Amino acid sequence: MSPDPFKDLDPTQPVKVLPRHLAGPGPVDLHTVWPFPFDEDWSLHQPEEGTAYAISPCLRLWTSFTPEPEKRTKGTWTIGANRAPFGQTAWHITLDATTPVELLHDVHAELLDLHREDRNSDQDRLFDDPTAPHEGYAPLFARGWSHDIKTDGTQTFFAPDGLGAVRHQYSTSDVGTSAWRAWGGYPSEPYWQAHFSFGTPTTLIAAFTASLISTEPLRRTVQDVPFHTRRHLYVATAATKQPPSHSHAAPPPAPAPGRTR
C-alpha cells in the first residue's frame, strides 16, 4: 500500500494535490462558484439561512445552492434551464456540495459563456446544443481513463486509480435517468456525485470533464483532503515545516488538451 503523503504534515498545512476527483471540495463560496456579473444584470438571492439563488436576466437560467451541513454530501448545487421564463424545466444538473469547487466554477463559467453566446446570436445552444456526445468523454482517454460499455445503453469511463468515473447513458429509452453521472471516491460510497439530465448541453458536460482531468493541482489544506482516499493523491507542492522522511510525491503529467480557465 502507498504511504500516506500527509502523514507528517500539519492539518492546517496548505498543499496542492492531484488528481482532482479525490481532492475534496475546498472552501465553498458562492462568488467563487458563480462567476456571474451580479453588478450588471444577473440577480443574486442570498438569505442568511436556506437556499441561495442566482438568476439570469432572461429569467430562463437559474442555479441554486442548498446547504445541508448535517448530511454527508453537505448540500446540493442545482442548475436548471427553462425554455420560457418560469416555465417547465427543460434540463437540470445536480452536484453534491462535496464536489471540488473548481469543477463547480468551471461548469458555471461555461454556462455563462453559453448564455452570452445565445444572447449575441440567433443560436439557442442552451436547449439545442449541436455538440456531439463524444466531446464530453473524449478528453478522458487522453488521461488514461478506461472504457467499459454495456448492452443496457450505458458506457462508463474509469479513472486509472479506480476511484473516479463518468457514466454516459447513450440510450434514451429511459429519460427518467441521468444522461451523465460522475463521481469521485469508492464506487460503493462516492465522496461526491454529479448528475446531468437528458437535454443538458454537451458543452457543459465537456467543461466538467475537462476540469475533472485537468493537471492543474488544487490548493487544499491537509485537513480538507478526504481521509480514506488520500493515499491515492499526489502532493504537487507542500511547504512543510517538518519535511517527511518519505514522500508519495510525483510531478503532474503533461497538461491535458482542451479548454482551461
N, C-alpha and C positions, 0 to 999 in steps of 0.2 A: 504494500500500500504506500502511496506517495506520502511524504511528510507534510505536516500542516505548515503552510508557508507563513502563517500568522502566529505561530507558537510563541515566539519571543518578542512580539510587538505589543506595545501598549494598546489597550482598547480604543483610545482616542487618537491613535496614530493615523494620519492620512496616508492612503495608499492609492495607487492606480492599478486597476485589475482588468483582466480578460479571462474567459470570454464574457461577453455582456449578459448572456442569459442567466448567469449564475452570480452576478454582481450584487444583487439586492436592489431595492427600489431607489435608494438615495433620498435626499431631502425633498419632500413633497411641497411644492409651492405652486399656486395657481398661475402666477405670472411667468414661471419657468415653463410650465406645461403648455400654457395658452399664449402663443405669440401674436395675439390679435391686437389690432390698433384700437384699443378702448378709448383713447383720447380723440379718435376720429369718428368712426361710425358703428363700431361693434358695441354691444351692450353687455355689461357685467352685473350680475346679481350675486352678491357675496354676503349672506347673512352671517351673524356671529356663530350660529349653530345650524346644522342641517345642510341641505343640498345647495351648492353653488352652480350658477348657470352662466354660460356665455352664448349670445345670440347674434347671428349675422344681421346686417342692415336690411337684407331682403326677407328676413324672417323665415327662411327655408332651412337654415342650418342652426343646430343648437348642440351644445356639448355641456356635460354636467359632471360634477364630482360629488359623490355622496360618501362622506367619511363614516366608517363603522369600525372604530378602533378596537372594539371588543371581539371582532371576528378575525380569523386567521388571515384573511385577504385584506383586512384594514379598510375596505370600502370598494367603491366601483366608479370608474370613469366610463361615461357613455357618450357616444357621438351619434346623432341622428340627423336625417335629411328628409324633408317633406317637399314634394313637388309643388305644393301650394302652401302659402303661409297658414300655419295652424291646421294643416290637413293631415291626412294619414301618413305615418312614417313609411318612407319607401325603402330605406335600409338603415341599419344601425350597427355600431361597433361597441362592444363592452370589454373593458380591460380591468383586471384586478388592480387595486391600489399598490400591490406589491410588485407590479411590473416596473422594470427600470425606467426612471423618469425621463431618460434620454430618448427612449423609444416612444414614449408618450408625446414628447415635444416634437419629434420628427414627423409623426403622423399628423398632428395638429398643424404643423408648419406646411405640410403638403396639402392639407385641407384648405388652408388659407390661400395657397397658390392656385388651387383648382377654382376656388370661389372667384378670385381676381381674374383668372383667365376667362371664365364663363361670363363675367360681368363686362369684360372688354372685347368680347367676340360674340358670334352667333352660335357658339357651341354650347352644349349642356353636358359637359363631361361628368358632372356630379351625379347624373342619372343615366347617361348613355355614354359611358367611357369605352372607347374603341380599343383600349389597351388589351392585348391578348393575355390570357391567364398565365402563360409560361413566364411572362415578365415578373410575376410575383414570386416564382420559385427558382428561376434560372440562376440568380446570384448564389443560391445555396450550394450549387455544385462546385462553384469556384472556391469554396471554403471547405471542401471535402465532406459535405453532408451526404449521407447515404439516401437511397431511394427505395421505398417499398410500395408496390402498387397491388391493390386487391380488386377482386371482381365485384365487390359491393359498391363500387363507384368512388372509392377513396384512394388517395396516394399520400404517403407520409414521408417526410424528409427528416432524418435524424442527425443531430449534431454528432461530431466524432466521439465525444465523451458519453453519448447516450443520454444526456441529461437535458436535452432541449429538442424540440420538434416543431414542425409546421405540417399540419394536415389539410389537404385540399379535397373537398367534396366536389369532384368534377362532374358527377351525375346530378342532374337537377330533379330527379324523381321525388325527392323529399325536401321541399323548400323550407320545411319547418326546422331543419337542422342548420348548423352554421356552414357556410360555404368554405370558410377557412377557420382554422383553430391553431393557435400557437401556445406553447407552454415552456416553462423552464423549471428544472428540478427533477426529482424522481417521478417517472410516469404515473406511479400508483398514488402519489400525493404531490402534485406540482406545487411549487412555491408561488407561481403566478400563471394565469391563463389569459388569453385574449381570444375573443370570438368576433368574427366578421360575417354578417348575414349575407344571403344572396342579394345581389344588386349593389353591394359595396364596390365603388370604383377600384379596379385592379391597380390603378396608380397609387392608391393609399396602401394597398397590400404590399406593393413593391417598395414603398417608402419604409414600411415597417420592417420588412425582411432585410433591406439594405442596412438599416440601423442595427438590426439584430446581429448581423455578422460583421459589422464594422470592426476594424482592428484599432480604432482609436480607443485607448483604455479609458475606463470610467473612474472618476475620483470618488472614493468612499473612505470612511473611517473603518478600522478593523471591526469595531462593534456593530457596524451596519451590514457586514457581509454575512449572509446566511451560514449558519454553523455547519449544517450537515453536508454541504457540498463544497466547502472551502478547500478541501484537499485537491479539488479539480481545477482550482484557479491558478493563474499565473500572476505573480506580482510584477508589474511592469516597472514601477518605481516605488521606493519606500525610503523616506529619510528617517532611518531608525536611530534612536538614541542608544539602543543596545543591539548592535547588529547580531543576528542569529548566527550560530556556528555552521548551519547549513541552510540553504535557501532553495525552495522549489520555484526558482525564478527562471524565466526564459524570455528572450526577446520576442516581441509580437511578430507574427508572419507578415508577409508583404501586404500592403493595403489592398482591400477588396475593390473590384471595379464597381462603378455605379455612382450615384449621387451622394454627395456629402454636404453637410450643413455646418 
